[in-house]
Amino acid sequence: MRLIFAFLFFLGCGGETTRTEYVPIPGGGSTGGNTGGGNQNGKPSYQETQALLITHCQSCHANSNFLKSERQLRASSTLNRVRSRSMPPNGGSLGDIDRRRIISFF
């Protein structure tokens, strides 16, 4: 009987998919003042950078891996594309302050 309960217990473990969703940081963003995060070097945190990318990139790149995790963002060509101003195309809605924040994350 214990074996059956143990089997059912472990069978149920990991059955649910945990989904990480973006939660905005109060007072965050590029409006100046306290950005609600970052590290001691003044670099923006991953959460701040993800918020900027969601705001400026998600409409065209909703299923892109670079929006899903910090590891995938760092492995992507996002830095080069933002730095060279090839993204967002035609100047897009990414202002200079937000562009500098994204670049300084890397």
C-alpha positions as CSV (number, residue, x, y, z in Angstrom):
1,M,0.0,0.0,0.0
2,R,2.8,2.4,0.8
3,L,4.4,1.6,-2.5
4,I,1.2,2.7,-4.3
5,F,1.0,5.9,-2.4
6,A,4.7,6.7,-3.1
7,F,4.2,5.9,-6.8
8,L,1.1,8.2,-6.9
9,F,3.0,11.0,-5.1
10,F,5.9,10.9,-7.5
11,L,3.6,10.6,-10.4
12,G,1.9,13.8,-9.5
13,C,5.2,15.7,-9.0
14,G,6.2,17.9,-11.9
15,G,2.9,17.4,-13.7
16,E,2.1,21.1,-13.7
17,T,3.8,23.5,-15.9
18,T,5.0,26.6,-14.1
19,R,4.8,29.7,-16.3
20,T,6.8,32.8,-15.5
21,E,4.9,35.9,-16.4
22,Y,6.2,39.5,-16.6
23,V,5.3,41.5,-13.5
24,P,6.0,45.2,-13.8
25,I,8.3,46.8,-11.2
26,P,6.5,49.7,-9.5
27,G,8.1,52.9,-10.5
28,G,10.2,51.1,-13.1
29,G,10.8,51.9,-16.7
30,S,12.7,54.7,-18.3
31,T,10.8,57.6,-16.9
32,G,13.7,58.7,-14.7
33,G,14.2,58.4,-11.0
34,N,14.4,55.1,-9.3
35,T,14.0,52.3,-11.7
36,G,13.1,49.8,-9.1
37,G,16.0,47.4,-9.6
38,G,19.4,47.1,-11.2
39,N,22.6,46.2,-9.5
40,Q,25.2,48.2,-7.6
41,N,27.0,49.1,-10.8
42,G,23.9,51.0,-12.1
43,K,23.2,48.3,-14.7
44,P,19.6,47.5,-15.2
45,S,18.4,44.1,-13.9
46,Y,17.1,41.4,-16.2
47,Q,13.6,42.2,-15.2
48,E,14.0,45.9,-16.1
49,T,15.5,44.9,-19.5
50,Q,12.8,42.3,-20.1
51,A,10.2,45.0,-19.4
52,L,11.7,47.3,-22.1
53,L,12.0,44.4,-24.6
54,I,8.4,43.4,-24.0
55,T,7.3,47.0,-24.5
56,H,9.3,47.6,-27.7
57,C,9.8,44.1,-29.2
58,Q,7.0,41.8,-28.3
59,S,4.6,43.1,-30.9
60,C,6.8,41.6,-33.7
61,H,8.8,39.0,-31.7
62,A,6.2,37.6,-29.4
63,N,7.4,34.0,-29.7
64,S,11.2,34.8,-29.8
65,N,13.4,33.0,-27.4
66,F,15.2,36.2,-26.3
67,L,12.1,37.3,-24.5
68,K,11.8,34.1,-22.5
69,S,14.9,34.0,-20.3
70,E,18.0,35.9,-19.4
71,R,20.3,33.1,-20.8
72,Q,18.5,33.2,-24.2
73,L,18.7,37.0,-24.2
74,R,22.4,37.0,-23.6
75,A,22.9,34.4,-26.3
76,S,20.8,36.4,-28.9
77,S,21.9,39.1,-31.3
78,T,19.8,41.6,-29.4
79,L,22.8,43.7,-28.2
80,N,24.2,44.1,-31.7
81,R,20.8,44.8,-33.3
82,V,19.9,47.5,-30.7
83,R,23.4,49.0,-30.8
84,S,23.4,49.2,-34.6
85,R,19.9,50.6,-34.5
86,S,18.7,47.9,-36.9
87,M,16.0,47.0,-34.3
88,P,13.4,48.2,-34.0
89,P,13.2,48.9,-37.7
90,N,12.7,52.5,-39.0
91,G,13.7,54.0,-35.7
92,G,10.7,52.3,-34.0
93,S,9.5,53.5,-30.6
94,L,12.7,52.8,-28.8
95,G,14.1,56.1,-27.5
96,D,17.7,56.8,-26.7
97,I,17.3,56.3,-22.9
98,D,15.7,52.9,-23.3
99,R,18.3,52.0,-26.0
100,R,21.1,52.9,-23.6
101,R,19.4,50.9,-20.7
102,I,19.2,47.8,-22.9
103,I,22.8,48.1,-24.1
104,S,24.1,48.7,-20.5
105,F,22.4,45.4,-19.4
106,F,24.9,43.5,-21.4
